[in-house]
Structures are given as C-alpha cells and as structure tokens.
Amino acid sequence: MQNKSLLKLVEKHGSPLYLYNTEIIASQYKKLTDAFKPVKNLKINYAVKALSNINILKLFRKLGAGIDTVSIQEVLLGLKAGFDPKNIIFTPNGVSLEEIEKAAKLGVQINIDNLYILEQFGQKHPETPVCIRVNPHIMAGGNSKISVGHIGSKFGISIYQIDHIKNIEKATGMRINGIHMHTGSDILDIDAFLRATDILLDVVSKFENIEFVDFGSGFKVPYKEGDISTDIESLGVKLSKKFNEFIKTYGKPLILMFEPGKFLVSESGKFLTKVNVIKQTPSTVFAAVDSGFNHFIRPMFYNSHHHITNISNPKAKNKFYSVVGYICETDTFGSNRQISEIREDDILCFDNAGAYCFSMTSNYNSRFRPAEVMVYNGKDFLIRKRETIEDIFRGQDEVEF
Ligand SMILES: *Cc1c(COP(=O)(O)O)cnc(C)c1O
C-alpha cells in the first residue's frame, strides 16, 4: 500500500495501529498450495497463534484452509469462526489430559506428543483416533526459542520411542490416524526439511491406519533485504515427489498437511506508530514512539529485525536513529537504523507485523492494546477496537479496605 493510504488509515483509526492486507495472505496461501500441486490430497492448516483475529480465521476458512490450534481457547475461536471441527487440529504441548478430552469432545483432530497422555487417552477413549507428534531430532530453527525438534526439546515423542507408541496402540485398541512433526520456525535450508521428511515417512510406514502426514511448518520469510527465505517452489517439487512415491509403497491414499503461521501472515501486516519525541544524547538520536514491547515484542524477545520506515517524511535525507518505545524498560525496536529524517508526530511503519505481533501483545504499563484494521477488497475494516480504560479495569474486583 502507498504511504498516503497508510497515513489516511492512521488518521481514521488512530495510532498505534495494526494493519493487515488480505491480498498478501491470499497470495501466500496460493503460493503454498501451488508449490504442492503434484500432491493429490493437500491440506493447509493455518497456525492460529500467529495472528488470531476471528476475521483472519474467517478469511482462511474462505480460502479453503483448516486451522492448527494449540489451546482449547484457540479451538473455541476456530469454531466461532465457523470451522468444521474436522478441519481443526489440536496440537498442544504440556496441557492436561482434561483439556485434550475437552477438545476431543468437540470433535477436533487430537494430536498427542506425550506417551503418558497417549496411554491414558487411549485407555479412556479408544474410539477416538489420534495423531502422534513425533520428534525427528533434526536441529533446525532460527533461534533457540523456536527450535523445537532437537534431542533436548520438550516437544514430540522421540522417534526412538515408536515401539512404545505401537504397544500403546495395541494394548488400548486405539487408532493412530496421523503422524506429525514441527521442527521449528525459520528453517533456512530445505535439505534439513527433506531429511526430516524421510524420517517421518519411515515412521508412517510402521503404522497401518494412517490417513494424513503433517509436516508442521518452519517456512522462513524475508525480514530484510538479502534475507534468505524458504524456497517453497523447490521444496514443493522435491517433497511432493518423495510423498507421491511413498504413497505407492504405503498402498493407501494419504493427505499431506502443513500448518504454517508466519509464512501465511507475516508480510501481510504493518504496524504503524506515531513518534512522541526525539531525544539527542551524546551518542545517539532516539525516536520514541507511542508503543513498546507491550505491542510489539519480537525485536526484544527474539532479536528479530523489522524494517522501519518514516512514511510521513519518506523523501528526506537518511539519518541514524534508535527507535525505542515508551515502556519503563529497555524496549528498542531497532538501533542505528538509517531512516529518513524523523520529526515529532511522524508515523513510522514496521514491516512483517502480521505474525506473532498482535497475538503477543499485553497490557504491560497498563497501556491499551492497539486497534487492528483489515484491508479487504480495497476497503478497510476495523476488526478490533482500540482498548479503553474499561478494558484495564475489567475483571478486577475491588476489596473494601
Ligand atoms: C507455532 C506452530 C506452527 C507455526 O509455525 P510458523 O513458524 O509460524 O509457521 C505450526 N505448528 C505448530 C505445532 C506450532 O506450534
């Protein structure tokens, strides 16, 4: 979108503001489904936790996607967005048996990643088919917080414990209908992915009633110029070939699944903030915006780089700035960035603000969460109101002293 239209939207809806362009979401979805065209049965389950506004979920339903959920609340959100429970997969980690039972009762596909839970669930509900989250022990992922497939990881059932799974399946009479892995976000090289594919398909071959194979996600998108992104087209060609060959030996049709979050929504999002003050110190020029890690935590939490532009003064000379927030802790969005000259009240635009941005906001410092706007068919829709002081008071019961 043009700077002018972005500025207009800030004028209309206020700052700070999250903005999502649905055209980009739709084209990313198409890119992914096109890449895997050779596979007859493909299903994309959007990972709700990346961006969970109900309108985004409804958009994915319209596009033909299912959803991947990690909490019972996300399951309920998906049902409210109109998803058939059959198109919802529940992939929790470290949750109670009770929560899994609740999700199963709602009719969603259960994905279990713990032998003890598998055994208890199978004993109580042998009639409910479950998918198994396997840990292929492949080291991948952009940083330690999002690398979840290695040997020391808390996720998945180890590929060295397949016999245990088979014993439980037999003893309880339950049915394992899917095999899943999710090795982490930001996978750079597709060879790691293909190695994990071999491992996963080998696991599938050990079970008789598999209906789908879920390869999770980990597709990387570019955050700055020169960034490597996952080569989806090449992965599509190679993985589809492997998968189609495997189906022939397995003897039954299988569904190929993915559950991306970041790939589908990251680039659709922009975060727009207003500059409160400029501050010059002996070493640095700071631009402080009307936001902080309460609204946009990725730079501080994951060290992630988000491109920042001054859309109010784009043609001015570049200067060096550290862009910071208003939180009473260090909350640097970007240090030593070359940005066209920033003045008070200018609007700064942060790129790649679709995934893991709004969904990780908080009320820290008792600040309001930002508004969310979705642009669909050239029209802007306010899809979440900016919070008010009532939201800060809500739920707090006062004790009379
Ligand atoms: C977070 C998560 C995803 C999505 O990961 P992205 O890197 O956003 O694509 C998929 N599957 C599971 C199980 C997850 O926890």
The ligand as a Gaussian input file, in Angstrom:
#p B3LYP/6-31G(d) Opt

LIG

0 1
 C        3.820000     -22.344000      16.060000
 C        3.479000     -23.574000      15.370000
 C        3.324000     -23.587000      13.983000
 C        3.535000     -22.386000      13.108000
 O        4.876000     -22.036000      12.961000
 P        5.335000     -20.888000      11.961000
 O        6.778000     -20.758000      12.120000
 O        4.603000     -19.635000      12.357000
 O        4.930000     -21.277000      10.601000
 C        2.942000     -24.786000      13.410000
 N        2.742000     -25.894000      14.151000
 C        2.889000     -25.898000      15.474000
 C        2.631000     -27.146000      16.224000
 C        3.264000     -24.754000      16.136000
 O        3.434000     -24.789000      17.456000

